């Protein structure tokens, strides 16, 4: 029998808006991950996209490009704080418990990296350990730290971007492995491409991780002030965040258009791209919270929440399906289809996952991968089926 001391957070104890935001982010993840296969190995100098492709590329760039992993990073920081307090209340050592939990997440990341070279679980596992430094910190401390990191992003992005880096060239050399009919070759590509394309690629290693950790600290701060727990009471702040972030997005868009015609030297040393990304993420996230408070789009948000309750399972499943569709071991589609095909496939996969997740959660407490991860973390057998 599993006692309450050893049980993780139950479904009925979850904060719905957090699952809604996770579900939305997961939609962006599958869209952009499948989008990546359209771009791989493509000669962009000779490629001439048609009108539909241009429109689709613009929409995905505005709403989804880098917005999903930044939002998920924020929610990871929030979930970290929730979990640490929950574990502490139940008598566990929060530091040791969380370190063990991140170890098992790293194991899952190894598996997922073999399926898809754009794995993000490894980053959460490593960056999550850094969050332990701030476990006892106040909301003020974590927020100030995040602001300092945020100010450092543009010059660091510029400096790193100016460094010579041939890591992606190594990924390109590995493409034949992914197009092989041999499953071992395909999985080897995933692992090697993850190493060259993310783990040692300077832009990802330094800039992306800096942005990611900044978002995690934001999520930690939101938990400390019980932001999601008092969502309705915080409506005025949500509305304010929406309009301010939207204003920044509009301003930066106009600014970048102006920069396209003006060769301003200082922007070589101060890259503002991630300010656009983070402002867009905050605008979209606060917009969803605003609609949620207003009781709008209830059915859609219910579906997002269902996906959010099984984020890990659905994320890894999306990558497995991608392998079976795009690799040589599967259908071998690779980059041979128009962009609409990849985005439509992502939407179909996402919609099917909603129905499968809804059916699964009607019978079981957790998604299958979440259940395995929880048992490894708590070192206890946990009930899977609903009673």
GUFIZA-960483 format. One record per residue (C-alpha): x, y, z; residue number from 1; residue in one letter. Coordinates in nm, 4 decimals. Layout:
// GUFIZA-960483
+----------+----------+----------+-----+------+
!       xx !       yy !       zz ! pos ! code !
+----------+----------+----------+-----+------+
!        X !        Y !        Z ! NUM !    A !
...
+----------+----------+----------+-----+------+
This chain:
// GUFIZA-960483
+----------+----------+----------+-----+------+
!       xx !       yy !       zz ! pos ! code !
+----------+----------+----------+-----+------+
!   0.0000 !   0.0000 !   0.0000 !   1 !    X !
!   0.1262 !   0.3466 !  -0.0918 !   2 !    X !
!   0.1005 !   0.6003 !   0.1880 !   3 !    X !
!   0.0343 !   0.9720 !   0.1315 !   4 !    X !
!   0.3934 !   1.0457 !   0.2261 !   5 !    X !
!   0.5137 !   0.8607 !  -0.0808 !   6 !    X !
!   0.2549 !   0.9779 !  -0.3300 !   7 !    X !
!   0.3220 !   1.2514 !  -0.5843 !   8 !    X !
!   0.0719 !   1.5274 !  -0.6617 !   9 !    X !
!  -0.2625 !   1.3803 !  -0.7688 !  10 !    X !
!  -0.4574 !   1.4880 !  -1.0760 !  11 !    X !
!  -0.7247 !   1.6642 !  -0.8712 !  12 !    X !
!  -0.4565 !   1.8725 !  -0.6990 !  13 !    X !
!  -0.3210 !   2.0169 !  -1.0241 !  14 !    X !
!  -0.3561 !   2.3799 !  -1.1261 !  15 !    X !
!  -0.5653 !   2.3700 !  -1.4439 !  16 !    X !
!  -0.4228 !   2.6808 !  -1.6111 !  17 !    X !
!  -0.0717 !   2.5355 !  -1.5859 !  18 !    X !
!  -0.1852 !   2.2246 !  -1.7753 !  19 !    X !
!  -0.3608 !   2.4463 !  -2.0300 !  20 !    X !
!  -0.0391 !   2.6374 !  -2.0930 !  21 !    X !
!   0.1566 !   2.3125 !  -2.1169 !  22 !    X !
!  -0.0930 !   2.1814 !  -2.3698 !  23 !    X !
!  -0.0614 !   2.4958 !  -2.5818 !  24 !    X !
!   0.3176 !   2.4772 !  -2.5646 !  25 !    X !
!   0.3101 !   2.1131 !  -2.6694 !  26 !    X !
!   0.1159 !   2.2120 !  -2.9825 !  27 !    X !
!   0.3952 !   2.4531 !  -3.0696 !  28 !    X !
!   0.6558 !   2.1865 !  -3.0003 !  29 !    X !
!   0.5136 !   1.9330 !  -3.2444 !  30 !    X !
!   0.4541 !   2.1984 !  -3.5113 !  31 !    X !
!   0.8097 !   2.3291 !  -3.4942 !  32 !    X !
!   0.9734 !   1.9881 !  -3.4530 !  33 !    X !
!   0.8031 !   1.8615 !  -3.7676 !  34 !    X !
!   0.8779 !   2.1952 !  -3.9349 !  35 !    X !
!   1.2471 !   2.1198 !  -3.8730 !  36 !    X !
!   1.2310 !   1.8217 !  -4.1073 !  37 !    X !
!   1.1108 !   2.0501 !  -4.3864 !  38 !    X !
!   1.4237 !   2.2612 !  -4.3397 !  39 !    X !
!   1.6880 !   1.9890 !  -4.2948 !  40 !    X !
!   1.9294 !   1.9540 !  -4.5855 !  41 !    X !
!   1.7469 !   2.2191 !  -4.7893 !  42 !    X !
!   1.9437 !   2.4593 !  -5.0088 !  43 !    X !
!   1.7994 !   2.7915 !  -4.8953 !  44 !    X !
!   1.9928 !   2.9897 !  -5.1546 !  45 !    X !
!   1.8099 !   2.8194 !  -5.4409 !  46 !    X !
!   1.4823 !   2.7471 !  -5.2598 !  47 !    X !
!   1.1971 !   2.9722 !  -5.3756 !  48 !    X !
!   0.8923 !   2.9256 !  -5.1515 !  49 !    X !
!   0.5454 !   2.9838 !  -5.2929 !  50 !    X !
!   0.2920 !   3.2200 !  -5.1342 !  51 !    X !
!   0.1356 !   2.9534 !  -4.9103 !  52 !    X !
!   0.4754 !   2.8464 !  -4.7794 !  53 !    X !
!   0.5722 !   3.2059 !  -4.7077 !  54 !    X !
!   0.2481 !   3.2641 !  -4.5165 !  55 !    X !
!   0.2898 !   2.9430 !  -4.3151 !  56 !    X !
!   0.6512 !   3.0266 !  -4.2340 !  57 !    X !
!   0.5474 !   3.3732 !  -4.1166 !  58 !    X !
!   0.2652 !   3.2392 !  -3.8948 !  59 !    X !
!   0.4796 !   2.9701 !  -3.7348 !  60 !    X !
!   0.7588 !   3.2204 !  -3.6738 !  61 !    X !
!   0.5241 !   3.4701 !  -3.5056 !  62 !    X !
!   0.3295 !   3.2290 !  -3.2848 !  63 !    X !
!   0.5460 !   2.9231 !  -3.2292 !  64 !    X !
!   0.9155 !   2.9590 !  -3.3111 !  65 !    X !
!   1.1046 !   2.9430 !  -2.9763 !  66 !    X !
!   0.7845 !   3.0426 !  -2.7923 !  67 !    X !
!   0.7036 !   2.6872 !  -2.6851 !  68 !    X !
!   1.0343 !   2.5870 !  -2.5278 !  69 !    X !
!   1.0575 !   2.9215 !  -2.3461 !  70 !    X !
!   0.7032 !   2.8768 !  -2.2086 !  71 !    X !
!   0.7770 !   2.5162 !  -2.1114 !  72 !    X !
!   1.0954 !   2.6348 !  -1.9383 !  73 !    X !
!   0.8899 !   2.8829 !  -1.7353 !  74 !    X !
!   0.6433 !   2.6079 !  -1.6443 !  75 !    X !
!   0.9317 !   2.3759 !  -1.5548 !  76 !    X !
!   1.0555 !   2.6340 !  -1.3044 !  77 !    X !
!   0.7047 !   2.6601 !  -1.1630 !  78 !    X !
!   0.6710 !   2.2822 !  -1.1432 !  79 !    X !
!   1.0113 !   2.2572 !  -0.9743 !  80 !    X !
!   0.8946 !   2.4860 !  -0.6928 !  81 !    X !
!   0.5648 !   2.2982 !  -0.6556 !  82 !    X !
!   0.7417 !   1.9646 !  -0.6380 !  83 !    X !
!   1.0075 !   2.0776 !  -0.3910 !  84 !    X !
!   0.7490 !   2.2074 !  -0.1450 !  85 !    X !
!   0.5364 !   1.8966 !  -0.1904 !  86 !    X !
!   0.8321 !   1.6664 !  -0.1239 !  87 !    X !
!   0.9433 !   1.8663 !   0.1783 !  88 !    X !
!   0.5935 !   1.8539 !   0.3310 !  89 !    X !
!   0.5936 !   1.4750 !   0.2916 !  90 !    X !
!   0.9167 !   1.4251 !   0.4804 !  91 !    X !
!   1.1633 !   1.3691 !   0.1973 !  92 !    X !
!   1.4971 !   1.5421 !   0.1499 !  93 !    X !
!   1.4060 !   1.7811 !  -0.1352 !  94 !    X !
!   1.7646 !   1.8164 !  -0.2607 !  95 !    X !
!   1.8360 !   1.4463 !  -0.2814 !  96 !    X !
!   1.4928 !   1.3683 !  -0.4192 !  97 !    X !
!   1.5108 !   1.6262 !  -0.6956 !  98 !    X !
!   1.8664 !   1.5293 !  -0.7917 !  99 !    X !
!   1.7487 !   1.1700 !  -0.8302 ! 100 !    X !
!   1.4465 !   1.2833 !  -1.0297 ! 101 !    X !
!   1.6702 !   1.4787 !  -1.2684 ! 102 !    X !
!   1.8952 !   1.1758 !  -1.3093 ! 103 !    X !
!   1.6023 !   0.9696 !  -1.4311 ! 104 !    X !
!   1.4907 !   1.2551 !  -1.6548 ! 105 !    X !
!   1.8385 !   1.2480 !  -1.8075 ! 106 !    X !
!   1.7938 !   0.8753 !  -1.8763 ! 107 !    X !
!   1.4642 !   0.9510 !  -2.0517 ! 108 !    X !
!   1.6416 !   1.2305 !  -2.2396 ! 109 !    X !
!   1.8966 !   0.9805 !  -2.3717 ! 110 !    X !
!   1.6141 !   0.7679 !  -2.5119 ! 111 !    X !
!   1.4341 !   1.0690 !  -2.6547 ! 112 !    X !
!   1.7528 !   1.2065 !  -2.8121 ! 113 !    X !
!   1.7844 !   0.8831 !  -3.0079 ! 114 !    X !
!   1.4306 !   0.9385 !  -3.1373 ! 115 !    X !
!   1.4766 !   1.3097 !  -3.2143 ! 116 !    X !
!   1.7949 !   1.5157 !  -3.2201 ! 117 !    X !
!   1.6119 !   1.8245 !  -3.0910 ! 118 !    X !
!   1.5512 !   1.6790 !  -2.7442 ! 119 !    X !
!   1.5006 !   1.9323 !  -2.4657 ! 120 !    X !
!   1.4680 !   1.6947 !  -2.1690 ! 121 !    X !
!   1.8448 !   1.6804 !  -2.1208 ! 122 !    X !
!   1.8494 !   2.0587 !  -2.0824 ! 123 !    X !
!   1.5770 !   2.0498 !  -1.8187 ! 124 !    X !
!   1.7598 !   1.7739 !  -1.6325 ! 125 !    X !
!   2.0848 !   1.9729 !  -1.6144 ! 126 !    X !
!   1.9349 !   2.3191 !  -1.5685 ! 127 !    X !
!   1.6979 !   2.1767 !  -1.3093 ! 128 !    X !
!   1.9962 !   2.0950 !  -1.0898 ! 129 !    X !
!   2.1036 !   2.4594 !  -1.1084 ! 130 !    X !
!   1.7606 !   2.5581 !  -0.9786 ! 131 !    X !
!   1.8477 !   2.3820 !  -0.6537 ! 132 !    X !
!   2.0735 !   2.6793 !  -0.5770 ! 133 !    X !
!   1.7614 !   2.8967 !  -0.5568 ! 134 !    X !
!   1.5371 !   2.6539 !  -0.3697 ! 135 !    X !
!   1.5309 !   2.8635 !  -0.0520 ! 136 !    X !
!   1.5389 !   3.1980 !  -0.2311 ! 137 !    X !
!   1.2622 !   3.4561 !  -0.2167 ! 138 !    X !
!   1.0557 !   3.5690 !  -0.5145 ! 139 !    X !
!   1.2457 !   3.8986 !  -0.5089 ! 140 !    X !
!   1.5836 !   3.7254 !  -0.5332 ! 141 !    X !
!   1.4853 !   3.4966 !  -0.8195 ! 142 !    X !
!   1.3182 !   3.7781 !  -1.0115 ! 143 !    X !
!   1.6151 !   4.0154 !  -0.9755 ! 144 !    X !
!   1.8492 !   3.7348 !  -1.0838 ! 145 !    X !
!   1.6317 !   3.6681 !  -1.3887 ! 146 !    X !
!   1.6402 !   4.0379 !  -1.4836 ! 147 !    X !
!   2.0209 !   4.0424 !  -1.4608 ! 148 !    X !
!   2.0365 !   3.7341 !  -1.6846 ! 149 !    X !
!   1.7873 !   3.8906 !  -1.9235 ! 150 !    X !
!   2.0038 !   4.2014 !  -1.9604 ! 151 !    X !
!   2.3021 !   3.9783 !  -2.0350 ! 152 !    X !
!   2.1289 !   3.7872 !  -2.3156 ! 153 !    X !
!   2.1773 !   4.0353 !  -2.6080 ! 154 !    X !
!   2.5544 !   4.0934 !  -2.5663 ! 155 !    X !
!   2.6192 !   3.7253 !  -2.4983 ! 156 !    X !
!   2.4100 !   3.6248 !  -2.8007 ! 157 !    X !
!   2.6093 !   3.8680 !  -3.0147 ! 158 !    X !
!   2.9447 !   3.7482 !  -2.8802 ! 159 !    X !
!   2.8604 !   3.3801 !  -2.9197 ! 160 !    X !
!   2.7153 !   3.4393 !  -3.2648 ! 161 !    X !
!   3.0444 !   3.5908 !  -3.3777 ! 162 !    X !
!   3.2442 !   3.2839 !  -3.2722 ! 163 !    X !
!   3.3478 !   3.0311 !  -3.5321 ! 164 !    X !
!   3.1449 !   2.7144 !  -3.4914 ! 165 !    X !
!   3.1435 !   2.4150 !  -3.7283 ! 166 !    X !
!   2.9293 !   2.1887 !  -3.5105 ! 167 !    X !
!   2.6273 !   2.2039 !  -3.7433 ! 168 !    X !
!   2.8489 !   2.0958 !  -4.0354 ! 169 !    X !
!   2.9032 !   1.7724 !  -3.8450 ! 170 !    X !
!   2.5267 !   1.7245 !  -3.8175 ! 171 !    X !
!   2.4899 !   1.7667 !  -4.1951 ! 172 !    X !
!   2.7498 !   1.4935 !  -4.2491 ! 173 !    X !
!   2.5298 !   1.2594 !  -4.0432 ! 174 !    X !
!   2.2145 !   1.2999 !  -4.2564 ! 175 !    X !
!   2.2750 !   0.9711 !  -4.4455 ! 176 !    X !
!   2.2443 !   0.7871 !  -4.1123 ! 177 !    X !
!   1.8913 !   0.9204 !  -4.0620 ! 178 !    X !
!   1.7964 !   0.8261 !  -4.4168 ! 179 !    X !
!   1.9216 !   0.4705 !  -4.3648 ! 180 !    X !
!   1.6749 !   0.1830 !  -4.3429 ! 181 !    X !
!   1.8676 !   0.0490 !  -4.0468 ! 182 !    X !
!   1.7050 !   0.1465 !  -3.7150 ! 183 !    X !
!   2.0409 !   0.1448 !  -3.5360 ! 184 !    X !
!   2.1737 !   0.4005 !  -3.7858 ! 185 !    X !
!   1.8701 !   0.6232 !  -3.7314 ! 186 !    X !
!   1.9024 !   0.6095 !  -3.3526 ! 187 !    X !
!   2.2769 !   0.6752 !  -3.3809 ! 188 !    X !
!   2.1992 !   0.9850 !  -3.5864 ! 189 !    X !
!   1.9671 !   1.1109 !  -3.3129 ! 190 !    X !
!   2.2333 !   1.0767 !  -3.0439 ! 191 !    X !
!   2.5213 !   1.2165 !  -3.2483 ! 192 !    X !
!   2.3156 !   1.5015 !  -3.3920 ! 193 !    X !
!   2.1995 !   1.5918 !  -3.0418 ! 194 !    X !
!   2.5621 !   1.6158 !  -2.9365 ! 195 !    X !
!   2.6829 !   1.8227 !  -3.2320 ! 196 !    X !
!   2.3655 !   2.0219 !  -3.2937 ! 197 !    X !
!   2.2875 !   2.1160 !  -2.9339 ! 198 !    X !
!   2.5314 !   2.0025 !  -2.6680 ! 199 !    X !
!   2.8400 !   2.1672 !  -2.8239 ! 200 !    X !
!   2.6778 !   2.4105 !  -3.0691 ! 201 !    X !
!   2.7846 !   2.7423 !  -2.9149 ! 202 !    X !
!   2.4627 !   2.9321 !  -2.9771 ! 203 !    X !
!   2.2603 !   2.6599 !  -2.8092 ! 204 !    X !
!   2.5103 !   2.5780 !  -2.5376 ! 205 !    X !
!   2.5421 !   2.9343 !  -2.4112 ! 206 !    X !
!   2.2623 !   3.1596 !  -2.5358 ! 207 !    X !
!   1.9713 !   2.9154 !  -2.5365 ! 208 !    X !
!   2.0581 !   2.7802 !  -2.1934 ! 209 !    X !
!   2.0874 !   3.1328 !  -2.0549 ! 210 !    X !
!   1.7404 !   3.2202 !  -2.1864 ! 211 !    X !
!   1.6041 !   2.8888 !  -2.0642 ! 212 !    X !
!   1.7316 !   2.9426 !  -1.7103 ! 213 !    X !
!   1.5935 !   3.2954 !  -1.7059 ! 214 !    X !
!   1.2493 !   3.1519 !  -1.7905 ! 215 !    X !
!   1.2834 !   2.8875 !  -1.5203 ! 216 !    X !
!   1.3494 !   3.1585 !  -1.2632 ! 217 !    X !
!   1.0362 !   3.3400 !  -1.3814 ! 218 !    X !
!   0.8349 !   3.0249 !  -1.3238 ! 219 !    X !
!   0.9885 !   2.9817 !  -0.9789 ! 220 !    X !
!   0.8993 !   3.3423 !  -0.8982 ! 221 !    X !
!   0.5390 !   3.2944 !  -1.0122 ! 222 !    X !
!   0.5030 !   3.0027 !  -0.7718 ! 223 !    X !
!   0.6494 !   3.2008 !  -0.4846 ! 224 !    X !
!   0.3860 !   3.4734 !  -0.5298 ! 225 !    X !
!   0.1130 !   3.2114 !  -0.5916 ! 226 !    X !
!   0.0369 !   3.3711 !  -0.9258 ! 227 !    X !
!  -0.1516 !   3.0808 !  -1.0845 ! 228 !    X !
!  -0.3222 !   2.9924 !  -0.7573 ! 229 !    X !
!  -0.4822 !   3.3381 !  -0.7476 ! 230 !    X !
!  -0.5276 !   3.3830 !  -1.1199 ! 231 !    X !
!  -0.8587 !   3.5716 !  -1.1052 ! 232 !    X !
!  -0.7254 !   3.8128 !  -0.8430 ! 233 !    X !
!  -0.4279 !   3.8807 !  -1.0689 ! 234 !    X !
!  -0.6384 !   3.9716 !  -1.3722 ! 235 !    X !
!  -0.5234 !   4.3345 !  -1.3813 ! 236 !    X !
!  -0.1595 !   4.2236 !  -1.3872 ! 237 !    X !
!  -0.2339 !   3.9682 !  -1.6598 ! 238 !    X !
!  -0.4062 !   4.2300 !  -1.8738 ! 239 !    X !
!  -0.1220 !   4.4719 !  -1.8134 ! 240 !    X !
!   0.1366 !   4.2079 !  -1.9062 ! 241 !    X !
!  -0.0546 !   4.1305 !  -2.2254 ! 242 !    X !
!  -0.0663 !   4.4898 !  -2.3493 ! 243 !    X !
!   0.2890 !   4.5779 !  -2.2466 ! 244 !    X !
!   0.4360 !   4.2649 !  -2.4082 ! 245 !    X !
!   0.2249 !   4.3202 !  -2.7207 ! 246 !    X !
!   0.3542 !   4.6765 !  -2.7389 ! 247 !    X !
!   0.7126 !   4.5510 !  -2.7135 ! 248 !    X !
!   0.6493 !   4.2938 !  -2.9876 ! 249 !    X !
!   0.5054 !   4.5576 !  -3.2215 ! 250 !    X !
!   0.7883 !   4.7996 !  -3.1437 ! 251 !    X !
!   1.0574 !   4.5376 !  -3.2049 ! 252 !    X !
!   0.8941 !   4.4279 !  -3.5310 ! 253 !    X !
!   0.9008 !   4.7875 !  -3.6568 ! 254 !    X !
!   1.2537 !   4.8255 !  -3.5229 ! 255 !    X !
!   1.3762 !   4.5157 !  -3.7078 ! 256 !    X !
!   1.2130 !   4.6346 !  -4.0307 ! 257 !    X !
!   1.3992 !   4.9614 !  -3.9930 ! 258 !    X !
!   1.7216 !   4.7766 !  -3.9170 ! 259 !    X !
!   1.6827 !   4.5787 !  -4.2398 ! 260 !    X !
!   1.7402 !   4.9043 !  -4.4280 ! 261 !    X !
!   1.9869 !   5.0598 !  -4.1834 ! 262 !    X !
!   2.3251 !   4.9079 !  -4.1088 ! 263 !    X !
!   2.3395 !   4.9929 !  -3.7392 ! 264 !    X !
!   2.6711 !   4.8697 !  -3.6086 ! 265 !    X !
!   2.5670 !   4.8493 !  -3.2422 ! 266 !    X !
!   2.3230 !   4.5677 !  -3.3190 ! 267 !    X !
!   2.6174 !   4.3504 !  -3.4122 ! 268 !    X !
!   2.7075 !   4.3642 !  -3.0434 ! 269 !    X !
!   2.3554 !   4.3603 !  -2.8996 ! 270 !    X !
!   2.1261 !   4.0930 !  -3.0473 ! 271 !    X !
!   1.7602 !   4.1567 !  -2.9627 ! 272 !    X !
!   1.6040 !   3.8420 !  -3.1085 ! 273 !    X !
!   1.5323 !   3.6781 !  -2.7746 ! 274 !    X !
!   1.3662 !   3.9942 !  -2.6442 ! 275 !    X !
!   1.1209 !   3.9474 !  -2.9299 ! 276 !    X !
!   1.0805 !   3.5774 !  -2.8474 ! 277 !    X !
!   1.0245 !   3.6323 !  -2.4759 ! 278 !    X !
!   0.7876 !   3.9254 !  -2.5297 ! 279 !    X !
!   0.5843 !   3.7142 !  -2.7723 ! 280 !    X !
!   0.5784 !   3.4215 !  -2.5284 ! 281 !    X !
!   0.4573 !   3.6453 !  -2.2451 ! 282 !    X !
!   0.1971 !   3.8058 !  -2.4723 ! 283 !    X !
!   0.0590 !   3.4679 !  -2.5798 ! 284 !    X !
!   0.0756 !   3.3179 !  -2.2297 ! 285 !    X !
!  -0.0944 !   3.6157 !  -2.0652 ! 286 !    X !
!  -0.3528 !   3.6197 !  -2.3444 ! 287 !    X !
!  -0.4392 !   3.2567 !  -2.2726 ! 288 !    X !
!  -0.4672 !   3.3334 !  -1.8999 ! 289 !    X !
!  -0.6934 !   3.6311 !  -1.9758 ! 290 !    X !
!  -0.9232 !   3.4205 !  -2.1941 ! 291 !    X !
!  -0.9223 !   3.1454 !  -1.9330 ! 292 !    X !
!  -1.0332 !   3.3841 !  -1.6584 ! 293 !    X !
!  -1.3045 !   3.5229 !  -1.8861 ! 294 !    X !
!  -1.4422 !   3.1728 !  -1.9435 ! 295 !    X !
!  -1.3734 !   3.1811 !  -2.3179 ! 296 !    X !
!  -1.2729 !   2.8874 !  -2.5393 ! 297 !    X !
!  -1.3608 !   2.6386 !  -2.2642 ! 298 !    X !
!  -1.3647 !   2.3318 !  -2.4879 ! 299 !    X !
!  -1.0330 !   2.4210 !  -2.6471 ! 300 !    X !
!  -0.8728 !   2.4836 !  -2.3097 ! 301 !    X !
!  -1.0089 !   2.1528 !  -2.1765 ! 302 !    X !
!  -0.8294 !   1.9777 !  -2.4613 ! 303 !    X !
!  -0.5090 !   2.1704 !  -2.3939 ! 304 !    X !
!  -0.5301 !   2.0699 !  -2.0261 ! 305 !    X !
!  -0.5689 !   1.7034 !  -2.1192 ! 306 !    X !
!  -0.2507 !   1.7229 !  -2.3262 ! 307 !    X !
!  -0.0757 !   1.9104 !  -2.0475 ! 308 !    X !
!  -0.1428 !   1.6326 !  -1.7969 ! 309 !    X !
!   0.0551 !   1.3930 !  -2.0166 ! 310 !    X !
!   0.3190 !   1.6329 !  -2.1489 ! 311 !    X !
!   0.6129 !   1.3940 !  -2.1209 ! 312 !    X !
!   0.4338 !   1.0964 !  -2.2769 ! 313 !    X !
!   0.2903 !   1.3030 !  -2.5601 ! 314 !    X !
!   0.6203 !   1.4766 !  -2.6289 ! 315 !    X !
!   0.8139 !   1.1518 !  -2.6599 ! 316 !    X !
!   0.5332 !   0.9939 !  -2.8636 ! 317 !    X !
!   0.5402 !   1.2837 !  -3.1084 ! 318 !    X !
!   0.9108 !   1.2236 !  -3.1605 ! 319 !    X !
!   0.8607 !   0.8497 !  -3.2081 ! 320 !    X !
!   0.5935 !   0.9168 !  -3.4713 ! 321 !    X !
!   0.8298 !   1.1635 !  -3.6385 ! 322 !    X !
!   1.0983 !   0.8955 !  -3.6596 ! 323 !    X !
!   0.8522 !   0.6508 !  -3.8164 ! 324 !    X !
!   0.7403 !   0.9065 !  -4.0730 ! 325 !    X !
!   1.0561 !   1.0982 !  -4.1648 ! 326 !    X !
!   1.3477 !   0.8536 !  -4.1227 ! 327 !    X !
!   1.4664 !   0.5909 !  -4.3668 ! 328 !    X !
!   1.3617 !   0.3221 !  -4.1196 ! 329 !    X !
!   1.0047 !   0.4507 !  -4.1506 ! 330 !    X !
!   0.8376 !   0.6109 !  -4.4508 ! 331 !    X !
!   1.1516 !   0.8026 !  -4.5439 ! 332 !    X !
!   0.9720 !   1.1282 !  -4.6175 ! 333 !    X !
!   1.2608 !   1.3428 !  -4.4861 ! 334 !    X !
!   1.2339 !   1.6919 !  -4.6450 ! 335 !    X !
!   1.0579 !   1.5914 !  -4.9672 ! 336 !    X !
!   0.7100 !   1.7321 !  -4.8945 ! 337 !    X !
!   0.5762 !   2.0898 !  -4.8983 ! 338 !    X !
!   0.5622 !   2.2753 !  -4.5669 ! 339 !    X !
!   0.1841 !   2.2428 !  -4.5312 ! 340 !    X !
!   0.2250 !   1.8643 !  -4.5139 ! 341 !    X !
!   0.4510 !   1.8812 !  -4.2069 ! 342 !    X !
!   0.2275 !   2.1275 !  -4.0250 ! 343 !    X !
!  -0.0891 !   1.9350 !  -4.1126 ! 344 !    X !
!   0.0715 !   1.6113 !  -3.9948 ! 345 !    X !
!   0.1645 !   1.7822 !  -3.6664 ! 346 !    X !
!  -0.1952 !   1.8987 !  -3.6177 ! 347 !    X !
!  -0.3338 !   1.5520 !  -3.6927 ! 348 !    X !
!  -0.0910 !   1.3906 !  -3.4479 ! 349 !    X !
!  -0.1800 !   1.6477 !  -3.1822 ! 350 !    X !
!  -0.5556 !   1.6006 !  -3.2254 ! 351 !    X !
!  -0.5224 !   1.2218 !  -3.2110 ! 352 !    X !
!  -0.3170 !   1.2561 !  -2.8940 ! 353 !    X !
!  -0.5957 !   1.4595 !  -2.7339 ! 354 !    X !
!  -0.8424 !   1.1736 !  -2.7804 ! 355 !    X !
!  -0.5923 !   0.9090 !  -2.6729 ! 356 !    X !
!  -0.4925 !   1.1130 !  -2.3662 ! 357 !    X !
!  -0.8559 !   1.1687 !  -2.2690 ! 358 !    X !
!  -0.9265 !   0.7958 !  -2.2930 ! 359 !    X !
!  -0.6082 !   0.7060 !  -2.1030 ! 360 !    X !
!  -0.6723 !   0.9492 !  -1.8170 ! 361 !    X !
!  -1.0272 !   0.8177 !  -1.7787 ! 362 !    X !
!  -0.8724 !   0.4856 !  -1.6758 ! 363 !    X !
!  -0.5315 !   0.5697 !  -1.5334 ! 364 !    X !
!  -0.3805 !   0.8224 !  -1.2916 ! 365 !    X !
!  -0.0860 !   0.9251 !  -1.5048 ! 366 !    X !
!   0.0534 !   0.9020 !  -1.8544 ! 367 !    X !
!   0.2688 !   0.5891 !  -1.8974 ! 368 !    X !
!   0.6019 !   0.7746 !  -1.9138 ! 369 !    X !
!   0.5005 !   1.0016 !  -1.6245 ! 370 !    X !
!   0.4085 !   0.6937 !  -1.4217 ! 371 !    X !
!   0.7451 !   0.5279 !  -1.4864 ! 372 !    X !
!   0.9311 !   0.8487 !  -1.4046 ! 373 !    X !
!   0.7371 !   0.8992 !  -1.0818 ! 374 !    X !
!   0.8033 !   0.5428 !  -0.9644 ! 375 !    X !
!   1.1748 !   0.5786 !  -1.0346 ! 376 !    X !
!   1.1778 !   0.9151 !  -0.8552 ! 377 !    X !
!   0.9855 !   0.8016 !  -0.5466 ! 378 !    X !
!   1.1379 !   0.4514 !  -0.5511 ! 379 !    X !
!   0.7920 !   0.3151 !  -0.4805 ! 380 !    X !
!   0.5284 !   0.1329 !  -0.6781 ! 381 !    X !
!   0.2499 !   0.3782 !  -0.7485 ! 382 !    X !
!  -0.1039 !   0.2853 !  -0.8554 ! 383 !    X !
!  -0.1588 !   0.3420 !  -1.2259 ! 384 !    X !
!  -0.5240 !   0.2511 !  -1.2688 ! 385 !    X !
!  -0.7991 !   0.4715 !  -1.1312 ! 386 !    X !
!  -0.9896 !   0.3104 !  -0.8445 ! 387 !    X !
+----------+----------+----------+-----+------+
